[in-house]
Amino acid sequence: MDGGMGRRGFLEGALAAGAAAGGFADPPRGSQEARPGAVGPMPVGKLGRLTVSRLIAGGNILGGYCHSRDLLFVSSLARAYLTEAKQFEMLALYEKFGINTIALDPGRLKLIGKYRRERGGRIQTIAQVYEDKNRWENPSWEGLKPRIDRAIEEGADALYLQGSYADLLVRQGRPENLDLIGKALDYIRGRGYPAGLGSHALEVPQACDRHGVAPDFYFKTFHHDRYWSATPKERRKRFCVDGPRFLDHNEYHDNIFCIDPEETAEYMRNKTQPWIAFKVLAGGAILPKSGLQYAFENGADFVAMGMFDFEVMQDALVAQEVLESVKDRPRPWRG
């Protein structure tokens, strides 16, 4: 581009022009235009021994994975954009705006380690753990334990059983699978790390309750369904034992991640463990203020949310604004 305008300048100018043309009352998501007032400290809570920002970075974007329905080019575009230099820039921006933790796939832990070494970064990691997918039909401790050990060796600060993996373990309807979940949580705790339970389906923590399996924290999907493409309630399939192998959001064309938000909020109300809500924007279908407001007002203690570099500042500002506005909520803050 001539005139010395770089990519960021072009993006910011285009977004500003779009806002003016479209009559936005506030800058659209992705604009780096700050709202009035300086960025204050991000509120934090406790996750075991860790002090964690209430807004956590979601790690899917870091690896170039985006929920995009049938827009097949989106993940390829993200991976092309996210060079290592850009990934490091994103991590630095998270820290700059008070987001001190990222939840991610263990395959990205080496990148975080390199960022820490080369850039002096201090961002903490919550790593999802699961068996290699070719073992999911017959899950076992022999398949899961090495993945836990590797995540710890590569620098994870906390670990949780991945949502789709835990969904499958419960869906298979085998009592030994619930024993496996309990054994994994106990092992992670025994190694000195907070041990979490992930899920898309509410039936997963409910089944663990019945089996006497308790995590240190929950990592559960949570979003409202007030967006135009949400699957109608009458078409939502309930989680069922011995059902299809992947009866999750893909059954809804990658469009809905929490089919029962009211029941989820009610279930979590009496839980004393911290709850990290994820997919609060339904894969990009809900605006940040709406998704964050719903999650925090209805009981979530932390929110894990994917953010590109050009979204970080505004999302951090919105999170602070929302957290400051949440006064009386039915569930006490945990963590």
Backbone hydrogen bonds, N-H to C=O, Kabsch-Sander energy under -0.5 kcal/mol:
donor,donor_aa,acceptor,acceptor_aa,energy
4,G,1,M,-0.5
5,M,2,D,-1.1
6,G,4,G,-0.6
10,F,6,G,-2.3
11,L,7,R,-2.7
12,E,8,R,-3.0
13,G,9,G,-2.5
14,A,10,F,-2.7
15,L,11,L,-2.7
16,A,12,E,-2.4
17,A,13,G,-2.5
18,G,14,A,-2.4
19,A,15,L,-2.4
20,A,16,A,-2.3
21,A,17,A,-2.6
22,G,18,G,-2.6
23,G,19,A,-1.2
24,F,19,A,-1.7
31,S,28,P,-2.3
34,A,32,Q,-0.6
40,G,38,A,-0.5
45,G,52,V,-2.7
46,K,335,G,-9.9
47,L,50,L,-2.6
50,L,47,L,-2.0
52,V,45,G,-3.1
52,V,50,L,-0.6
54,R,43,P,-2.9
56,I,54,R,-0.6
56,I,303,V,-3.5
57,A,101,T,-2.4
58,G,305,M,-2.0
59,G,103,A,-2.5
63,G,59,G,-1.1
63,G,60,N,-0.7
64,G,61,I,-2.1
65,Y,60,N,-2.5
66,C,64,G,-0.6
68,S,66,C,-0.6
71,L,68,S,-2.7
72,L,70,D,-1.5
74,V,71,L,-1.6
76,S,72,L,-0.5
77,L,73,F,-2.6
78,A,74,V,-2.6
79,R,75,S,-2.5
80,A,76,S,-2.1
81,Y,77,L,-2.1
82,L,78,A,-2.4
83,T,81,Y,-1.9
87,Q,83,T,-2.6
88,F,84,E,-2.6
89,E,85,A,-1.9
90,M,86,K,-2.5
91,L,87,Q,-2.3
92,A,88,F,-2.3
93,L,89,E,-2.2
94,Y,90,M,-2.4
95,E,91,L,-2.0
96,K,92,A,-2.5
97,F,93,L,-2.0
98,G,95,E,-1.7
99,I,94,Y,-2.9
100,N,98,G,-1.0
102,I,124,Q,-2.5
103,A,57,A,-2.6
104,L,102,I,-0.5
104,L,126,I,-2.2
108,R,105,D,-2.3
109,L,106,P,-1.6
112,I,108,R,-1.8
113,G,109,L,-2.5
114,K,110,K,-2.2
115,Y,111,L,-2.5
116,R,112,I,-2.6
117,R,113,G,-2.2
118,E,114,K,-3.1
119,R,115,Y,-2.4
120,G,116,R,-1.0
121,G,115,Y,-1.2
124,Q,100,N,-2.9
126,I,102,I,-2.3
127,A,125,T,-0.5
127,A,158,A,-2.7
128,Q,104,L,-2.0
129,V,160,Y,-2.7
135,R,132,D,-2.6
136,W,133,K,-1.1
138,N,135,R,-1.2
144,L,140,S,-1.5
145,K,141,W,-2.9
147,R,144,L,-0.7
148,I,144,L,-1.8
149,D,145,K,-2.7
150,R,146,P,-2.3
151,A,147,R,-1.9
152,I,148,I,-2.1
153,E,149,D,-2.6
154,E,150,R,-1.9
155,G,152,I,-1.6
156,A,151,A,-2.3
157,D,125,T,-1.7
158,A,125,T,-1.2
159,L,194,P,-2.2
160,Y,127,A,-2.0
161,L,196,G,-2.2
162,Q,129,V,-2.4
166,A,162,Q,-2.8
167,D,163,G,-2.8
168,L,164,S,-2.0
169,L,165,Y,-2.3
170,V,166,A,-2.1
171,R,167,D,-2.7
172,Q,168,L,-2.1
173,G,170,V,-1.6
174,R,169,L,-0.6
177,N,174,R,-1.5
178,L,174,R,-0.9
179,D,175,P,-1.7
180,L,176,E,-1.9
181,I,177,N,-2.1
182,G,178,L,-2.3
183,K,179,D,-2.7
184,A,180,L,-2.4
185,L,181,I,-2.4
186,D,182,G,-2.4
187,Y,183,K,-2.3
188,I,184,A,-2.5
189,R,185,L,-2.4
190,G,186,D,-2.6
191,R,187,Y,-1.5
192,G,189,R,-1.9
193,Y,188,I,-1.9
196,G,159,L,-2.5
196,G,194,P,-0.5
197,L,217,F,-2.0
198,G,161,L,-1.6
198,G,196,G,-0.5
199,S,219,F,-1.9
204,V,201,A,-1.4
206,Q,202,L,-1.6
207,A,203,E,-2.3
208,C,204,V,-2.2
209,D,205,P,-2.4
210,R,206,Q,-2.0
211,H,207,A,-1.4
212,G,208,C,-0.5
212,G,209,D,-1.5
213,V,208,C,-3.1
214,A,212,G,-0.6
216,D,195,A,-3.4
217,F,195,A,-1.0
218,Y,274,P,-2.5
219,F,197,L,-2.6
220,K,276,I,-1.5
221,T,199,S,-1.6
222,F,278,F,-1.8
227,Y,225,D,-1.2
230,A,227,Y,-2.0
235,R,232,P,-1.9
236,R,233,K,-1.4
242,D,171,R,-3.9
243,G,240,C,-1.4
247,L,244,P,-1.1
248,D,246,F,-1.9
251,E,248,D,-1.9
252,Y,249,H,-1.7
253,H,250,N,-1.4
254,D,249,H,-1.2
255,N,249,H,-0.9
264,T,260,D,-2.3
265,A,261,P,-2.6
266,E,262,E,-2.2
267,Y,263,E,-2.6
268,M,264,T,-2.5
269,R,265,A,-0.9
270,N,267,Y,-0.7
271,K,268,M,-1.5
276,I,218,Y,-3.3
277,A,275,W,-0.6
277,A,302,F,-2.7
278,F,220,K,-1.3
279,K,304,A,-0.6
282,A,279,K,-1.7
285,A,281,L,-1.6
286,I,281,L,-1.9
291,G,287,L,-2.5
292,L,288,P,-3.1
293,Q,289,K,-2.4
294,Y,290,S,-2.1
295,A,291,G,-2.2
296,F,292,L,-2.7
297,E,293,Q,-2.4
298,N,294,Y,-1.5
299,G,296,F,-1.2
300,A,295,A,-2.4
301,D,275,W,-2.1
302,F,275,W,-1.8
303,V,54,R,-2.6
304,A,277,A,-2.7
305,M,56,I,-2.7
305,M,303,V,-0.6
311,E,308,F,-1.9
312,V,308,F,-0.9
312,V,309,D,-0.7
315,D,311,E,-2.5
316,A,312,V,-2.6
317,L,313,M,-2.3
318,V,314,Q,-2.7
319,A,315,D,-2.5
320,Q,316,A,-2.3
321,E,317,L,-2.4
322,V,318,V,-2.8
323,L,319,A,-2.8
324,E,320,Q,-2.2
325,S,321,E,-1.3
326,V,322,V,-1.4
327,K,325,S,-0.8
329,R,327,K,-0.6
